[in-house]
Amino acid sequence: MITAGSSLLPARLFAEYLQCNTKGQLLWRSAQPETPHFTKFFYNKIKSGSADRAEHSMGRRLIGFHKIADIDLSRVEQRFLVDCDTAYVDLSCVHISHQAWTGSKSTDGDPFLPILFVVDGPIQKWHKILVCFSAIAISHLGQPMPSIGYVCHGYDREISAIRISSFVTETVHVLMEAQETLSSKADVPLNLKKHCSLCEYKVRCHGIAIETDNLSLIGTIGEKERRRLREKGINTVTQLSYGYRPRRKRRATAIARTEAAAISSKNDNKLRALAIKKQQIHVLGAPQVTQRRTPVYFDVEGFSGGLFYYLIGMRFKIGDAWNECSLWANTRQDECRIWSECLRQLVALENPQIIHFGSYETNFLKRMKERYPGLLPEPEFVDELLSHSINLLSPIFGTIYFPTFTNGLKDIARYLGFRWTNAEASGAVAPLWRLYWDLSFDESIKSELVRYNIEDCRAVEVVDSAVQQICGVQANGIGSSVSFVNVNTLEVPYQRTFGPFAGALPDFNKINDAAYWDYQREKVFVRTIKQLRQKQSGANRRVRIGIRRRPDKVTRVAGIIPTSCARCTSTMIWKAGCQSQTIADIVFSQKGIRRQITRYAIQRYRCGACRHEMGAPRQKTSYGANLRAYVIYLLIEMRLSHSNIAEHLKSVFGLMINSSTINDIKSFMASEYEPLYRDLLLSISTGAVVHADETKGVVYGGGHYMWIFANLTTVGYVYSPTRDADVLRDVLHGFSGVLISDFYAAYESIECPQQKCLIHLMRDINELVLKNPFNPELGSIANDFGVLLRGIVDSIDKWGLKTSHLRRHKRDTDKFFSKVESSTLSSEAASSLKKRMLKNRTKLFTFLDYDGVPWNNNNAEHAVRAFTRVRNCIATSTVKGTKEYAILLSIQQTLKYRNIEFLDFLRSGRKNIESLA
């Protein structure tokens, strides 16, 4: 070991640093572990057994790094392998670049080639960097930098080549970081990792982590997520637990239940932190267990990748007695024997059901079926075992949260009271034990492995018993009653979708107040648009349309008697009988509304020569125009359901109309007004400004959308089966104005000037600031953006949306973007915001160059809320019904934007809105 204070970095220390910065720093400082770890002894023994195999395979002699200087290559023709573990690099002269690599492309001219011995597991990236580290060390001795290095790995000690040139630059970068970290007097932030169970400092680090309540104790929180949490000011498990909020209880419709069932369970680290803080099991949802057969608690030990399985453990019950068996394979050839014995044991049981923890055992069964198909008692035997096997991790993951730091068998079983005889035993240690046994044949090591394997089976039984009790199944296994908390019973705080805006900065509150729809129409748009200013003057009343109050009460429609046949011009005209038609309608008067049911007698005539019939035509529907208008008014404006409308007409007017008839009236009116609907979409696409947005529809099966297109006076709703940009291109074909939208990428497909909704951006920034209150970089960007937008909004409040007054703010926007672009950011939240700002730089302040272009998408969002209110009432619909709703709602909202009464327009029978402007 290199002494503390030296600039020489040994390879073994660098290897530990690559896996854990904390351990590397402790070794650099020569810190003594509290207890020596037994795996060090195994590692050296296993490695020594691989050296002879490497020399024989490569045809080169293995030497230590320190022997390179003593070899005179002019007198020795032999080439050598250099043990990577013995190499070291002087950190004071580590400044080497990729261009300094001068190694040849062939290994024939390289006198020294580094080789790394990996005792277990597959090759990882840090192994390759360590090989490159040794190549750099060889070059520091004046030798040519090797072009290739080797890694000896796996149970069969395979040798894989590593191309040095691919990792030189990255290795040098890591070395420079290591130099800065190891020379620093400050301690490296503690982060527990998976391989901590093999570390001699694990007692020290785990104690510090428990004392500081470190987030890395929860094994499912990765480094990236921990960094995000730290930016939000969350540094402990307890702080994380306070962030959990139970899900809001939603309406249990058939579609909602179907979608919920399709969504797989996800691990919630906040809920796990809550379970740890309260030291109680928390259950989310309803975990299920399958019907039980004869349980066989199963555990298998083998090497990574399924190369060789050497130990099978089973625990099952025959009668009232528990039976345990361990099947051990001395060599790879014995794998067939223990699999055959395993099958014999399982066949002897009645309806065996394998219960295991994790997917390792099911992968074992699948591989054994493929490797030894001739040993199967029946071709479908293994398939039957797999179909009824129970992986206990499945009902636990995302559903049952034990107050443990991981979902590992060791943590859960220990919480439930189970203890292993050897506390050091783990899945990471077992392969080392086996490799050491292959070299020493030490019976004590074999006994440790067999006992550990059987105790794993017993631990699986303990966990299975607890899971059954949580699932409401009476378990006969060992262990006391398990108490738990049902998360669905926790109080759900009130959540509002719309309402007061909790601004993180004072400027944000002022900007948000200026973005309300009513405020903009009454205070901003009237300064910009002459048409709206004229409508705001006077009594500010909605436009009323003149309508005939009393329809004619004619009950006989005879029409003019034809003098000749329209087909053959014959003058022989006969009466052909009288047809009747009953029309149900309502009559609006100054005193109210009353029912009117009229029976019409329609005289028909027939030509005596060609038999052609003539006379007044029958009406297309049995319901009058006023009644149809009133039904659509109740459906769209008042947002009543079909059944409620039918009940209303029955109670008030005595009209017996069912829900299907209401739907027929809706279809009839939608077809009548479809030409007007097309004209509205055309007027939107030919206008100067379009607001666009989209929201989910209510078509059976889900996955459908309603697109909204609007300007200051017109609204159009367009149904689409998907969220693709096809609807955008169809509706806005040839559009050359300014498109105002949110940040959905589909809007980028429209080639026109675009303005992104700044209220969307501000709310996203506000949410980031609230979630990362201790991030000064993010706060600086948010504050600058708030000051900039606040000044622009003040000008809009004073002058309106006139570019002659707004262009003076372009210099401020350029300064803002220049400051953001030149800023050096380290936090992920601030960097992502910077990237988003610069990406949309040309689309954030487009409104400064155009008259009458708003800075937010409020018009479209207002129209979206109108559709969502209707959507909540109709619940579900067909594609045809949704398109009809789109037509009628488009007309209703357009009339509302223009202050025209919807019911009056429907009663008037007009098919044109522009004439009312």
PEHU-V949541 format. One record per backbone hydrogen bond with DSSP energy under -1.0 kcal/mol. CO is the residue of the C=O (numbers start at 1). NH is the residue of the N-H. If there is no record, write none. Layout:
CO|NH + CO|NH
This chain:
3|6 + 7|91 + 9|89 + 10|14 + 11|15 + 12|16 + 13|17 + 14|18 + 15|19 + 16|20 + 20|24 + 21|25 + 22|26 + 23|27 + 24|28 + 25|29 + 26|31 + 27|30 + 37|40 + 38|42 + 39|43 + 40|44 + 41|45 + 42|46 + 43|47 + 44|48 + 47|50 + 50|54 + 51|55 + 52|56 + 53|57 + 54|58 + 55|59 + 61|81 + 63|83 + 64|67 + 65|68 + 68|71 + 72|75 + 72|76 + 79|61 + 80|113 + 81|63 + 82|115 + 83|86 + 84|87 + 87|11 + 89|9 + 90|93 + 91|94 + 94|96 + 98|101 + 111|80 + 113|82 + 114|150 + 115|84 + 116|152 + 124|128 + 125|129 + 126|130 + 127|131 + 128|132 + 129|133 + 130|134 + 131|135 + 132|136 + 133|137 + 134|138 + 135|139 + 136|140 + 138|141 + 138|143 + 139|142 + 147|164 + 149|162 + 150|116 + 151|160 + 152|118 + 153|158 + 154|157 + 158|153 + 160|151 + 162|149 + 164|167 + 167|171 + 168|172 + 169|173 + 170|174 + 171|175 + 172|176 + 173|177 + 174|178 + 175|179 + 176|180 + 177|181 + 178|182 + 179|183 + 193|196 + 195|198 + 196|199 + 199|202 + 201|205 + 202|206 + 203|207 + 204|208 + 205|209 + 206|210 + 207|211 + 208|212 + 209|214 + 213|237 + 214|217 + 215|218 + 218|221 + 222|226 + 223|227 + 224|228 + 225|229 + 226|230 + 227|231 + 228|232 + 229|234 + 230|233 + 236|240 + 237|241 + 238|242 + 240|243 + 241|244 + 251|253 + 253|257 + 254|258 + 255|259 + 256|260 + 257|261 + 258|262 + 259|263 + 268|272 + 269|273 + 270|274 + 271|275 + 272|276 + 273|277 + 274|278 + 275|279 + 275|280 + 281|485 + 282|401 + 283|487 + 294|353 + 296|355 + 297|315 + 299|313 + 301|310 + 301|311 + 303|306 + 308|303 + 310|329 + 311|301 + 312|327 + 313|299 + 314|325 + 315|297 + 316|323 + 318|321 + 321|318 + 323|316 + 325|314 + 327|312 + 332|335 + 334|338 + 335|339 + 336|340 + 337|341 + 338|342 + 339|343 + 340|344 + 341|345 + 342|346 + 343|347 + 344|348 + 346|349 + 351|294 + 353|296 + 354|390 + 355|298 + 356|392 + 359|363 + 360|364 + 361|365 + 362|366 + 363|367 + 364|368 + 365|369 + 366|370 + 367|371 + 368|372 + 372|375 + 373|376 + 378|381 + 380|384 + 381|385 + 382|386 + 383|387 + 384|388 + 390|356 + 391|394 + 393|397 + 396|399 + 396|400 + 399|284 + 401|282 + 402|404 + 405|219 + 408|412 + 409|413 + 410|414 + 411|415 + 412|416 + 413|418 + 414|417 + 422|425 + 426|430 + 429|433 + 430|434 + 431|435 + 432|436 + 433|437 + 434|438 + 436|440 + 437|441 + 442|446 + 443|447 + 444|448 + 445|449 + 446|450 + 447|451 + 448|452 + 449|453 + 450|454 + 451|455 + 452|456 + 453|457 + 454|458 + 455|459 + 456|460 + 457|461 + 458|462 + 459|463 + 460|464 + 461|465 + 462|466 + 463|467 + 464|468 + 465|469 + 466|470 + 467|471 + 468|473 + 469|472 + 485|283 + 486|489 + 487|490 + 501|503 + 505|509 + 506|510 + 507|511 + 508|512 + 509|513 + 510|514 + 512|515 + 516|520 + 517|521 + 518|522 + 519|523 + 520|524 + 520|525 + 524|527 + 525|528 + 525|529 + 529|533 + 530|534 + 531|535 + 532|536 + 543|901 + 555|601 + 557|603 + 565|569 + 570|565 + 571|573 + 572|608 + 574|606 + 577|604 + 579|602 + 581|600 + 583|598 + 584|624 + 585|596 + 587|594 + 592|589 + 594|587 + 596|585 + 598|583 + 600|581 + 601|557 + 602|579 + 604|576 + 605|614 + 606|574 + 607|611 + 612|607 + 614|605 + 622|584 + 624|628 + 625|629 + 626|630 + 627|631 + 628|632 + 629|633 + 630|634 + 631|635 + 632|636 + 633|637 + 633|638 + 634|640 + 641|645 + 642|646 + 643|647 + 644|648 + 645|649 + 646|650 + 647|651 + 648|652 + 649|653 + 649|655 + 655|657 + 658|662 + 659|663 + 660|664 + 661|665 + 662|666 + 663|667 + 664|668 + 665|669 + 666|670 + 667|671 + 668|672 + 669|673 + 673|677 + 674|678 + 675|679 + 676|680 + 677|681 + 678|682 + 679|683 + 680|684 + 681|685 + 682|686 + 684|687 + 688|738 + 690|740 + 691|710 + 693|708 + 695|706 + 698|877 + 699|702 + 704|697 + 705|720 + 706|695 + 707|718 + 708|693 + 709|716 + 710|691 + 714|711 + 716|709 + 718|707 + 720|705 + 725|729 + 726|730 + 727|731 + 728|732 + 732|735 + 738|690 + 739|755 + 740|692 + 741|757 + 744|747 + 745|748 + 746|749 + 747|750 + 750|752 + 753|739 + 755|741 + 757|761 + 758|762 + 759|763 + 760|764 + 761|765 + 762|766 + 763|767 + 764|768 + 765|769 + 766|770 + 767|771 + 768|772 + 772|775 + 775|779 + 776|780 + 777|781 + 778|782 + 779|783 + 780|784 + 781|785 + 782|786 + 783|787 + 784|788 + 785|789 + 786|790 + 787|791 + 788|792 + 789|793 + 790|794 + 791|795 + 792|796 + 793|797 + 794|798 + 795|799 + 796|800 + 800|802 + 801|852 + 802|805 + 802|806 + 803|807 + 806|809 + 807|810 + 809|813 + 810|814 + 811|815 + 812|816 + 813|817 + 814|818 + 815|819 + 816|820 + 817|821 + 818|822 + 827|831 + 828|832 + 829|833 + 830|834 + 831|835 + 832|836 + 833|837 + 834|838 + 835|839 + 836|840 + 838|841 + 840|843 + 843|756 + 845|848 + 846|849 + 855|758 + 857|861 + 858|862 + 859|863 + 860|864 + 861|865 + 862|866 + 863|867 + 864|868 + 865|869 + 866|870 + 867|871 + 868|872 + 870|874 + 871|875 + 874|876 + 877|700 + 878|882 + 879|883 + 880|884 + 881|885 + 882|886 + 883|887 + 884|888 + 885|889 + 886|890 + 887|891 + 888|892 + 889|893 + 890|894 + 891|895 + 892|896 + 893|897 + 894|898 + 895|900 + 896|899 + 899|543 + 901|905 + 902|906 + 903|907 + 904|908 + 913|916 + 914|917
